Amino acid sequence: MGALLNVFRIPELRGKLLFTLAFLAIYRIGFSIPLPFVNQATLHRGMGSGDGLDNLFNFVSMFSGGDLSNATVFGLGIMPYISAGIIMQLLAFVVPSLHRLMKEEGQIGQKIINNYTRLLTVFICMIQAGFYLNFLLYGSQSSGALMGFPEVYGGAGWWYFLTLILCMVVGTMFLMWIGEQIDEYGIGNGVSLIIMAGIVSRLPAAILQLLFEQTSGGWVFKRSVLTLGGSGQDMSFERVLALVVLFLVVVLAAVLMSKAQRRIPMQSAKFVRGSRVFGGGNRNFLPIKINQANVMPVIFASSLMLVPYMLFLGLGNTFKTGWLYQLADAFQRQGWIYMVAEVILIYVFSYIWLGVTFDTREISEQFKRTGLFIPGFRPGPRTQEYLDRVVSRVNYVGAGFLALIAILPSLVSSFMQVRPEVAQFFGGTGLLIVVSVVLDLVQRINSHLVMREYKGLTED
C-alpha cells in the first residue's frame, strides 16, 4: 500500500498517470458516439442475436479497441494503425531504402517512417470501413434497412456512404493521436493501453451474462449458481468455481511465459596491453524470451482467419448456395477446422516474426566487434548457427503456448457450455494483451520509483 501511495507523491509520475487516465476517459466517451444516418435500434436487434456474425464482430472489436456491433465513430478501433505499423516493419526488412531509414537515419528516418505509417493507416481505414459498411448494407436480406436511408448509391445516397467512411477514418486517426499523446506525455504504450481499456470494459458485461439472466423485469440473479449440478447452459456452482480457477491458472501461466527467458552464457575475451591482462573474467547472459513474438502471431492469425468466414458467407448470400454456408460454418471460431488452421498460422507467423525481429547474424557480428563469445563456440558462423538452433527451439515452445491460449476460449465455450462473450476472457488475444500491458505499465512505474529512491510496486 505504501508503494502505491508513493506513486502519487512524485509530481511528475502523478501528472503522467492523470494525463493517461484523462485521455483514456476521452477514448471511452468517444467510444459511445454513433455513426450518423444509422438506425442503431435496428442494428442492435440484428447484431444482438448471438449468431456467428455477432460473435465475429465482438471478437474483432475485442483486440482492436473498437465497436463493430454498434457502428460507432471508433468502430474500427486502433487496429488499422497497428496493421500499418506491422506492414511497415516487415517492409523495412525487404525494401532497402526503408531499411536504411530505420537503421541508419536515426530519429529523422523514424519520423519519415512514422509519416508513411500514418498515410498507410488512412488507406487501410478507408478499405476496412468500406467493406464493413457495405456488408452492413448488403450482407442481409434487409439490404439497407440497418441504415437510416433506403437508397445508398442512388440519388444522394453515395454522399451518405462517403460521410460514414470519413467518420470512421477520422475516429481511427483520433485514436492514433490519443495513443501518440499518451506515449509522449503519459506513461505506458498508448496504443496498447487503448486496446486494454476496450478489453477490460467488456468484463462487467461478461460477468453479468455469466451470473445473471435477463427477464422482462430486468436482470435477475441465476439461482443455479448457488446449487450443485445442472445441465446445458445452466451455470452451477462447481462450473463457476472451475471457471474462476481456470482464469487464475491461465493468468498465472501468461505472466510466467511473458517473463520466462532462456539465458545463453557469454564471456568477454582476454586481451593484453603491456604487462596487464584485461577481460576474460566478466560473464554475462544473453536473454532470449520464450515468447519472443509476444501477442503478434495471435493477432496475425486471428485477423487472417476472419477472411474465410467472411468470404464464404458473402458468396453464400450472393449465390444462395448451401455448401458455401457450410464452409462458412466450418470456419467459425468454435469449429475444429478453425482451431487447427489457427494453430498452424500461429506457428508460421511466430517464426516469420522471429526472423524479422531477431537477427542472429547481426548479434554474432556484434559479439565479434565487442570481444564477446559464447563458451564453446567461436565468434562468427559457429555462434550464428548455435543461436539459430537455440532460438528456433525456444520459439517452438513459445508458439505452442500462444496456440494453446488462442484456442482455449473456443474449448471453454464448447465443452463448458459458456457463451463466447464470457469464454474470451479465459485466453486468447485479449488476455495476453492485458497481461503484457499491465506488466509493462508496472515496470515503467517501478523505474520512476526506483530512480527517485522509492520502494517499487513489486518489492517486498
FIDO-854036 format. One record per residue (C-alpha): residue number from 1; x, y, z. Coordinates in steps of 0.5 Angstrom, whole numbers, always signed. Example, Ala and Ser with C-alpha at 12.3 -4.5 7.8 and 13.67 -1.06 7.14 Angstrom:
{pos:1, x:+25, y:-9, z:+16}
{pos:2, x:+27, y:-2, z:+14}
***
This chain:
{pos:1, x:+0, y:+0, z:+0}
{pos:2, x:+6, y:+5, z:+2}
{pos:3, x:+9, y:+3, z:-5}
{pos:4, x:+2, y:+5, z:-9}
{pos:5, x:+2, y:+12, z:-5}
{pos:6, x:+9, y:+13, z:-7}
{pos:7, x:+6, y:+14, z:-14}
{pos:8, x:+2, y:+20, z:-12}
{pos:9, x:+8, y:+23, z:-8}
{pos:10, x:+12, y:+24, z:-14}
{pos:11, x:+9, y:+30, z:-18}
{pos:12, x:+12, y:+28, z:-25}
{pos:13, x:+9, y:+21, z:-24}
{pos:14, x:+3, y:+23, z:-22}
{pos:15, x:+2, y:+28, z:-27}
{pos:16, x:+3, y:+23, z:-32}
{pos:17, x:-2, y:+18, z:-29}
{pos:18, x:-7, y:+23, z:-29}
{pos:19, x:-6, y:+25, z:-36}
{pos:20, x:-6, y:+18, z:-38}
{pos:21, x:-13, y:+17, z:-35}
{pos:22, x:-16, y:+23, z:-38}
{pos:23, x:-14, y:+21, z:-45}
{pos:24, x:-17, y:+14, z:-44}
{pos:25, x:-23, y:+17, z:-41}
{pos:26, x:-24, y:+21, z:-47}
{pos:27, x:-23, y:+15, z:-51}
{pos:28, x:-29, y:+12, z:-47}
{pos:29, x:-33, y:+18, z:-48}
{pos:30, x:-32, y:+18, z:-56}
{pos:31, x:-33, y:+10, z:-56}
{pos:32, x:-40, y:+11, z:-55}
{pos:33, x:-41, y:+16, z:-61}
{pos:34, x:-46, y:+13, z:-66}
{pos:35, x:-45, y:+14, z:-73}
{pos:36, x:-49, y:+19, z:-77}
{pos:37, x:-55, y:+16, z:-81}
{pos:38, x:-55, y:+9, z:-78}
{pos:39, x:-61, y:+6, z:-75}
{pos:40, x:-58, y:+4, z:-68}
{pos:41, x:-64, y:+0, z:-66}
{pos:42, x:-65, y:-4, z:-72}
{pos:43, x:-57, y:-5, z:-72}
{pos:44, x:-57, y:-7, z:-65}
{pos:45, x:-63, y:-12, z:-66}
{pos:46, x:-59, y:-15, z:-72}
{pos:47, x:-53, y:-16, z:-68}
{pos:48, x:-55, y:-18, z:-62}
{pos:49, x:-58, y:-25, z:-64}
{pos:50, x:-52, y:-28, z:-62}
{pos:51, x:-50, y:-32, z:-68}
{pos:52, x:-44, y:-32, z:-72}
{pos:53, x:-43, y:-25, z:-75}
{pos:54, x:-45, y:-22, z:-68}
{pos:55, x:-39, y:-27, z:-65}
{pos:56, x:-35, y:-25, z:-70}
{pos:57, x:-36, y:-17, z:-69}
{pos:58, x:-35, y:-18, z:-62}
{pos:59, x:-28, y:-22, z:-63}
{pos:60, x:-25, y:-17, z:-68}
{pos:61, x:-27, y:-11, z:-63}
{pos:62, x:-24, y:-14, z:-57}
{pos:63, x:-17, y:-14, z:-60}
{pos:64, x:-18, y:-7, z:-64}
{pos:65, x:-21, y:-3, z:-59}
{pos:66, x:-27, y:-1, z:-63}
{pos:67, x:-34, y:-3, z:-63}
{pos:68, x:-36, y:-6, z:-70}
{pos:69, x:-43, y:-9, z:-67}
{pos:70, x:-46, y:-2, z:-65}
{pos:71, x:-43, y:+2, z:-71}
{pos:72, x:-40, y:+8, z:-67}
{pos:73, x:-34, y:+13, z:-70}
{pos:74, x:-29, y:+9, z:-66}
{pos:75, x:-32, y:+2, z:-69}
{pos:76, x:-25, y:+1, z:-73}
{pos:77, x:-21, y:+2, z:-67}
{pos:78, x:-14, y:+2, z:-67}
{pos:79, x:-12, y:-4, z:-71}
{pos:80, x:-11, y:+0, z:-78}
{pos:81, x:-6, y:+4, z:-74}
{pos:82, x:-3, y:-3, z:-71}
{pos:83, x:-3, y:-6, z:-78}
{pos:84, x:+0, y:-1, z:-82}
{pos:85, x:+6, y:-1, z:-77}
{pos:86, x:+7, y:-8, z:-77}
{pos:87, x:+7, y:-8, z:-85}
{pos:88, x:+12, y:-2, z:-85}
{pos:89, x:+16, y:-6, z:-80}
{pos:90, x:+16, y:-12, z:-85}
{pos:91, x:+17, y:-8, z:-91}
{pos:92, x:+23, y:-5, z:-87}
{pos:93, x:+27, y:-11, z:-88}
{pos:94, x:+25, y:-12, z:-95}
{pos:95, x:+26, y:-5, z:-98}
{pos:96, x:+33, y:-3, z:-98}
{pos:97, x:+31, y:+5, z:-97}
{pos:98, x:+26, y:+3, z:-92}
{pos:99, x:+32, y:-1, z:-88}
{pos:100, x:+37, y:+5, z:-89}
{pos:101, x:+32, y:+10, z:-86}
{pos:102, x:+30, y:+5, z:-80}
{pos:103, x:+38, y:+3, z:-78}
{pos:104, x:+42, y:+9, z:-81}
{pos:105, x:+38, y:+15, z:-81}
{pos:106, x:+36, y:+15, z:-73}
{pos:107, x:+31, y:+20, z:-71}
{pos:108, x:+30, y:+23, z:-77}
{pos:109, x:+29, y:+17, z:-81}
{pos:110, x:+24, y:+14, z:-76}
{pos:111, x:+20, y:+21, z:-77}
{pos:112, x:+19, y:+19, z:-84}
{pos:113, x:+17, y:+12, z:-83}
{pos:114, x:+12, y:+15, z:-78}
{pos:115, x:+9, y:+19, z:-83}
{pos:116, x:+9, y:+13, z:-88}
{pos:117, x:+5, y:+9, z:-83}
{pos:118, x:+0, y:+15, z:-82}
{pos:119, x:-1, y:+15, z:-89}
{pos:120, x:-2, y:+8, z:-90}
{pos:121, x:-7, y:+8, z:-84}
{pos:122, x:-11, y:+12, z:-87}
{pos:123, x:-11, y:+8, z:-93}
{pos:124, x:-13, y:+2, z:-89}
{pos:125, x:-18, y:+5, z:-86}
{pos:126, x:-22, y:+7, z:-92}
{pos:127, x:-22, y:+0, z:-95}
{pos:128, x:-24, y:-3, z:-88}
{pos:129, x:-29, y:+2, z:-87}
{pos:130, x:-32, y:+1, z:-94}
{pos:131, x:-32, y:-7, z:-93}
{pos:132, x:-35, y:-6, z:-86}
{pos:133, x:-41, y:-1, z:-88}
{pos:134, x:-42, y:-5, z:-95}
{pos:135, x:-43, y:-11, z:-91}
{pos:136, x:-48, y:-8, z:-86}
{pos:137, x:-52, y:-5, z:-92}
{pos:138, x:-52, y:-11, z:-97}
{pos:139, x:-50, y:-17, z:-92}
{pos:140, x:-57, y:-19, z:-90}
{pos:141, x:-64, y:-19, z:-94}
{pos:142, x:-66, y:-13, z:-91}
{pos:143, x:-61, y:-9, z:-96}
{pos:144, x:-60, y:-2, z:-93}
{pos:145, x:-65, y:-3, z:-87}
{pos:146, x:-60, y:-3, z:-82}
{pos:147, x:-58, y:+4, z:-84}
{pos:148, x:-62, y:+10, z:-84}
{pos:149, x:-63, y:+11, z:-91}
{pos:150, x:-66, y:+7, z:-96}
{pos:151, x:-62, y:+9, z:-102}
{pos:152, x:-55, y:+8, z:-102}
{pos:153, x:-52, y:+9, z:-109}
{pos:154, x:-58, y:+12, z:-112}
{pos:155, x:-59, y:+20, z:-111}
{pos:156, x:-55, y:+23, z:-106}
{pos:157, x:-54, y:+16, z:-102}
{pos:158, x:-47, y:+16, z:-104}
{pos:159, x:-46, y:+22, z:-100}
{pos:160, x:-48, y:+19, z:-94}
{pos:161, x:-44, y:+13, z:-95}
{pos:162, x:-37, y:+17, z:-96}
{pos:163, x:-39, y:+21, z:-90}
{pos:164, x:-40, y:+15, z:-86}
{pos:165, x:-33, y:+12, z:-88}
{pos:166, x:-30, y:+19, z:-87}
{pos:167, x:-33, y:+19, z:-80}
{pos:168, x:-30, y:+12, z:-78}
{pos:169, x:-23, y:+14, z:-81}
{pos:170, x:-23, y:+20, z:-77}
{pos:171, x:-25, y:+16, z:-71}
{pos:172, x:-19, y:+12, z:-72}
{pos:173, x:-14, y:+17, z:-73}
{pos:174, x:-16, y:+21, z:-67}
{pos:175, x:-15, y:+14, z:-63}
{pos:176, x:-8, y:+14, z:-66}
{pos:177, x:-7, y:+21, z:-64}
{pos:178, x:-9, y:+20, z:-57}
{pos:179, x:-4, y:+14, z:-57}
{pos:180, x:+2, y:+18, z:-59}
{pos:181, x:+0, y:+24, z:-54}
{pos:182, x:+0, y:+18, z:-48}
{pos:183, x:+7, y:+16, z:-51}
{pos:184, x:+10, y:+23, z:-51}
{pos:185, x:+6, y:+26, z:-44}
{pos:186, x:+3, y:+20, z:-41}
{pos:187, x:+6, y:+13, z:-38}
{pos:188, x:+6, y:+7, z:-42}
{pos:189, x:+5, y:+5, z:-49}
{pos:190, x:-1, y:+9, z:-51}
{pos:191, x:-4, y:+4, z:-57}
{pos:192, x:-3, y:-2, z:-52}
{pos:193, x:-7, y:+2, z:-46}
{pos:194, x:-13, y:+4, z:-51}
{pos:195, x:-13, y:-4, z:-53}
{pos:196, x:-13, y:-6, z:-46}
{pos:197, x:-18, y:-1, z:-44}
{pos:198, x:-23, y:-4, z:-49}
{pos:199, x:-22, y:-11, z:-47}
{pos:200, x:-23, y:-9, z:-39}
{pos:201, x:-29, y:-5, z:-41}
{pos:202, x:-32, y:-12, z:-43}
{pos:203, x:-31, y:-15, z:-37}
{pos:204, x:-37, y:-13, z:-33}
{pos:205, x:-42, y:-15, z:-38}
{pos:206, x:-39, y:-22, z:-39}
{pos:207, x:-39, y:-23, z:-31}
{pos:208, x:-47, y:-20, z:-32}
{pos:209, x:-48, y:-25, z:-37}
{pos:210, x:-45, y:-31, z:-33}
{pos:211, x:-48, y:-30, z:-26}
{pos:212, x:-55, y:-26, z:-28}
{pos:213, x:-60, y:-27, z:-33}
{pos:214, x:-65, y:-22, z:-37}
{pos:215, x:-72, y:-22, z:-36}
{pos:216, x:-78, y:-18, z:-37}
{pos:217, x:-77, y:-14, z:-31}
{pos:218, x:-69, y:-13, z:-31}
{pos:219, x:-63, y:-17, z:-30}
{pos:220, x:-64, y:-23, z:-24}
{pos:221, x:-59, y:-27, z:-21}
{pos:222, x:-59, y:-34, z:-23}
{pos:223, x:-61, y:-39, z:-17}
{pos:224, x:-57, y:-44, z:-21}
{pos:225, x:-50, y:-41, z:-19}
{pos:226, x:-51, y:-43, z:-12}
{pos:227, x:-53, y:-50, z:-13}
{pos:228, x:-49, y:-56, z:-15}
{pos:229, x:-51, y:-60, z:-21}
{pos:230, x:-54, y:-57, z:-27}
{pos:231, x:-54, y:-58, z:-35}
{pos:232, x:-54, y:-55, z:-41}
{pos:233, x:-53, y:-47, z:-41}
{pos:234, x:-54, y:-47, z:-33}
{pos:235, x:-49, y:-44, z:-29}
{pos:236, x:-48, y:-49, z:-23}
{pos:237, x:-43, y:-47, z:-17}
{pos:238, x:-38, y:-52, z:-19}
{pos:239, x:-38, y:-50, z:-26}
{pos:240, x:-37, y:-42, z:-24}
{pos:241, x:-32, y:-45, z:-19}
{pos:242, x:-28, y:-48, z:-25}
{pos:243, x:-28, y:-42, z:-29}
{pos:244, x:-25, y:-38, z:-23}
{pos:245, x:-20, y:-43, z:-22}
{pos:246, x:-18, y:-44, z:-30}
{pos:247, x:-18, y:-36, z:-30}
{pos:248, x:-13, y:-35, z:-25}
{pos:249, x:-9, y:-41, z:-28}
{pos:250, x:-9, y:-38, z:-35}
{pos:251, x:-7, y:-31, z:-32}
{pos:252, x:-1, y:-34, z:-28}
{pos:253, x:+1, y:-38, z:-34}
{pos:254, x:+1, y:-32, z:-38}
{pos:255, x:+5, y:-28, z:-33}
{pos:256, x:+10, y:-33, z:-33}
{pos:257, x:+11, y:-34, z:-40}
{pos:258, x:+12, y:-27, z:-41}
{pos:259, x:+17, y:-26, z:-36}
{pos:260, x:+21, y:-33, z:-38}
{pos:261, x:+28, y:-33, z:-41}
{pos:262, x:+33, y:-37, z:-44}
{pos:263, x:+39, y:-35, z:-42}
{pos:264, x:+45, y:-36, z:-46}
{pos:265, x:+52, y:-35, z:-42}
{pos:266, x:+57, y:-30, z:-46}
{pos:267, x:+64, y:-28, z:-44}
{pos:268, x:+69, y:-23, z:-46}
{pos:269, x:+75, y:-25, z:-49}
{pos:270, x:+82, y:-23, z:-46}
{pos:271, x:+87, y:-18, z:-49}
{pos:272, x:+94, y:-16, z:-46}
{pos:273, x:+96, y:-8, z:-46}
{pos:274, x:+103, y:-8, z:-44}
{pos:275, x:+104, y:-12, z:-38}
{pos:276, x:+97, y:-12, z:-36}
{pos:277, x:+91, y:-17, z:-38}
{pos:278, x:+84, y:-14, z:-39}
{pos:279, x:+78, y:-18, z:-40}
{pos:280, x:+76, y:-25, z:-39}
{pos:281, x:+73, y:-25, z:-32}
{pos:282, x:+66, y:-22, z:-34}
{pos:283, x:+61, y:-27, z:-35}
{pos:284, x:+54, y:-24, z:-37}
{pos:285, x:+48, y:-27, z:-40}
{pos:286, x:+44, y:-26, z:-47}
{pos:287, x:+37, y:-27, z:-45}
{pos:288, x:+32, y:-30, z:-50}
{pos:289, x:+25, y:-29, z:-49}
{pos:290, x:+21, y:-36, z:-49}
{pos:291, x:+15, y:-32, z:-52}
{pos:292, x:+19, y:-27, z:-57}
{pos:293, x:+14, y:-25, z:-61}
{pos:294, x:+9, y:-23, z:-56}
{pos:295, x:+2, y:-23, z:-58}
{pos:296, x:+3, y:-21, z:-65}
{pos:297, x:+3, y:-28, z:-68}
{pos:298, x:-4, y:-29, z:-65}
{pos:299, x:-6, y:-22, z:-68}
{pos:300, x:-4, y:-24, z:-75}
{pos:301, x:-7, y:-31, z:-75}
{pos:302, x:-14, y:-29, z:-72}
{pos:303, x:-14, y:-23, z:-77}
{pos:304, x:-13, y:-28, z:-83}
{pos:305, x:-18, y:-33, z:-80}
{pos:306, x:-23, y:-28, z:-81}
{pos:307, x:-22, y:-28, z:-88}
{pos:308, x:-25, y:-35, z:-90}
{pos:309, x:-31, y:-34, z:-86}
{pos:310, x:-33, y:-27, z:-89}
{pos:311, x:-31, y:-29, z:-96}
{pos:312, x:-36, y:-36, z:-96}
{pos:313, x:-41, y:-32, z:-92}
{pos:314, x:-41, y:-27, z:-97}
{pos:315, x:-41, y:-31, z:-103}
{pos:316, x:-47, y:-35, z:-100}
{pos:317, x:-51, y:-29, z:-99}
{pos:318, x:-49, y:-28, z:-107}
{pos:319, x:-50, y:-34, z:-110}
{pos:320, x:-55, y:-37, z:-105}
{pos:321, x:-51, y:-44, z:-105}
{pos:322, x:-52, y:-49, z:-99}
{pos:323, x:-45, y:-51, z:-99}
{pos:324, x:-42, y:-44, z:-98}
{pos:325, x:-46, y:-43, z:-92}
{pos:326, x:-43, y:-50, z:-89}
{pos:327, x:-36, y:-48, z:-91}
{pos:328, x:-37, y:-41, z:-87}
{pos:329, x:-40, y:-45, z:-81}
{pos:330, x:-34, y:-49, z:-81}
{pos:331, x:-29, y:-43, z:-80}
{pos:332, x:-33, y:-41, z:-74}
{pos:333, x:-29, y:-40, z:-68}
{pos:334, x:-32, y:-46, z:-65}
{pos:335, x:-30, y:-51, z:-70}
{pos:336, x:-24, y:-55, z:-70}
{pos:337, x:-22, y:-53, z:-77}
{pos:338, x:-22, y:-46, z:-75}
{pos:339, x:-18, y:-48, z:-69}
{pos:340, x:-13, y:-53, z:-73}
{pos:341, x:-12, y:-47, z:-78}
{pos:342, x:-11, y:-42, z:-73}
{pos:343, x:-5, y:-46, z:-69}
{pos:344, x:-2, y:-47, z:-76}
{pos:345, x:-2, y:-40, z:-77}
{pos:346, x:+1, y:-38, z:-70}
{pos:347, x:+7, y:-43, z:-71}
{pos:348, x:+8, y:-40, z:-78}
{pos:349, x:+7, y:-32, z:-76}
{pos:350, x:+12, y:-34, z:-70}
{pos:351, x:+18, y:-36, z:-74}
{pos:352, x:+17, y:-30, z:-79}
{pos:353, x:+16, y:-25, z:-73}
{pos:354, x:+22, y:-28, z:-70}
{pos:355, x:+26, y:-28, z:-77}
{pos:356, x:+24, y:-20, z:-77}
{pos:357, x:+26, y:-18, z:-70}
{pos:358, x:+31, y:-23, z:-68}
{pos:359, x:+37, y:-22, z:-73}
{pos:360, x:+42, y:-28, z:-70}
{pos:361, x:+47, y:-26, z:-76}
{pos:362, x:+48, y:-18, z:-73}
{pos:363, x:+48, y:-21, z:-66}
{pos:364, x:+54, y:-25, z:-68}
{pos:365, x:+57, y:-20, z:-71}
{pos:366, x:+57, y:-15, z:-65}
{pos:367, x:+60, y:-21, z:-61}
{pos:368, x:+66, y:-21, z:-66}
{pos:369, x:+66, y:-13, z:-65}
{pos:370, x:+66, y:-12, z:-58}
{pos:371, x:+70, y:-18, z:-56}
{pos:372, x:+65, y:-23, z:-53}
{pos:373, x:+64, y:-30, z:-54}
{pos:374, x:+59, y:-36, z:-52}
{pos:375, x:+64, y:-41, z:-49}
{pos:376, x:+65, y:-47, z:-53}
{pos:377, x:+63, y:-43, z:-60}
{pos:378, x:+68, y:-39, z:-64}
{pos:379, x:+65, y:-32, z:-66}
{pos:380, x:+62, y:-32, z:-73}
{pos:381, x:+58, y:-37, z:-77}
{pos:382, x:+59, y:-42, z:-71}
{pos:383, x:+56, y:-37, z:-66}
{pos:384, x:+50, y:-36, z:-71}
{pos:385, x:+49, y:-43, z:-72}
{pos:386, x:+48, y:-44, z:-65}
{pos:387, x:+44, y:-38, z:-64}
{pos:388, x:+39, y:-40, z:-69}
{pos:389, x:+39, y:-47, z:-66}
{pos:390, x:+37, y:-45, z:-59}
{pos:391, x:+32, y:-39, z:-62}
{pos:392, x:+29, y:-44, z:-66}
{pos:393, x:+27, y:-49, z:-60}
{pos:394, x:+25, y:-44, z:-56}
{pos:395, x:+21, y:-40, z:-61}
{pos:396, x:+17, y:-47, z:-62}
{pos:397, x:+15, y:-47, z:-54}
{pos:398, x:+13, y:-40, z:-54}
{pos:399, x:+9, y:-41, z:-61}
{pos:400, x:+6, y:-47, z:-57}
{pos:401, x:+4, y:-43, z:-51}
{pos:402, x:+1, y:-38, z:-56}
{pos:403, x:-3, y:-43, z:-60}
{pos:404, x:-6, y:-46, z:-53}
{pos:405, x:-8, y:-39, z:-51}
{pos:406, x:-11, y:-38, z:-57}
{pos:407, x:-16, y:-44, z:-58}
{pos:408, x:-17, y:-44, z:-50}
{pos:409, x:-23, y:-39, z:-51}
{pos:410, x:-26, y:-44, z:-56}
{pos:411, x:-25, y:-50, z:-52}
{pos:412, x:-28, y:-47, z:-46}
{pos:413, x:-34, y:-45, z:-50}
{pos:414, x:-35, y:-52, z:-53}
{pos:415, x:-34, y:-56, z:-47}
{pos:416, x:-37, y:-52, z:-41}
{pos:417, x:-43, y:-49, z:-45}
{pos:418, x:-40, y:-42, z:-44}
{pos:419, x:-42, y:-36, z:-48}
{pos:420, x:-37, y:-34, z:-53}
{pos:421, x:-37, y:-27, z:-50}
{pos:422, x:-35, y:-30, z:-43}
{pos:423, x:-30, y:-35, z:-45}
{pos:424, x:-26, y:-30, z:-49}
{pos:425, x:-23, y:-28, z:-42}
{pos:426, x:-20, y:-35, z:-41}
{pos:427, x:-15, y:-34, z:-46}
{pos:428, x:-14, y:-31, z:-53}
{pos:429, x:-11, y:-25, z:-55}
{pos:430, x:-15, y:-21, z:-50}
{pos:431, x:-12, y:-24, z:-44}
{pos:432, x:-5, y:-24, z:-47}
{pos:433, x:-5, y:-16, z:-49}
{pos:434, x:-8, y:-15, z:-42}
{pos:435, x:-2, y:-19, z:-38}
{pos:436, x:+3, y:-16, z:-43}
{pos:437, x:+1, y:-8, z:-42}
{pos:438, x:+0, y:-9, z:-34}
{pos:439, x:+7, y:-12, z:-34}
{pos:440, x:+10, y:-6, z:-38}
{pos:441, x:+6, y:-1, z:-34}
{pos:442, x:+8, y:-4, z:-27}
{pos:443, x:+16, y:-4, z:-30}
{pos:444, x:+15, y:+3, z:-32}
{pos:445, x:+12, y:+6, z:-26}
{pos:446, x:+18, y:+2, z:-22}
{pos:447, x:+23, y:+5, z:-26}
{pos:448, x:+20, y:+12, z:-24}
{pos:449, x:+20, y:+10, z:-17}
{pos:450, x:+27, y:+7, z:-16}
{pos:451, x:+30, y:+13, z:-20}
{pos:452, x:+28, y:+17, z:-14}
{pos:453, x:+30, y:+12, z:-9}
{pos:454, x:+22, y:+10, z:-7}
{pos:455, x:+20, y:+3, z:-6}
{pos:456, x:+18, y:-1, z:-12}
{pos:457, x:+11, y:-4, z:-13}
{pos:458, x:+14, y:-11, z:-14}
{pos:459, x:+19, y:-10, z:-8}
{pos:460, x:+17, y:-14, z:-1}
***
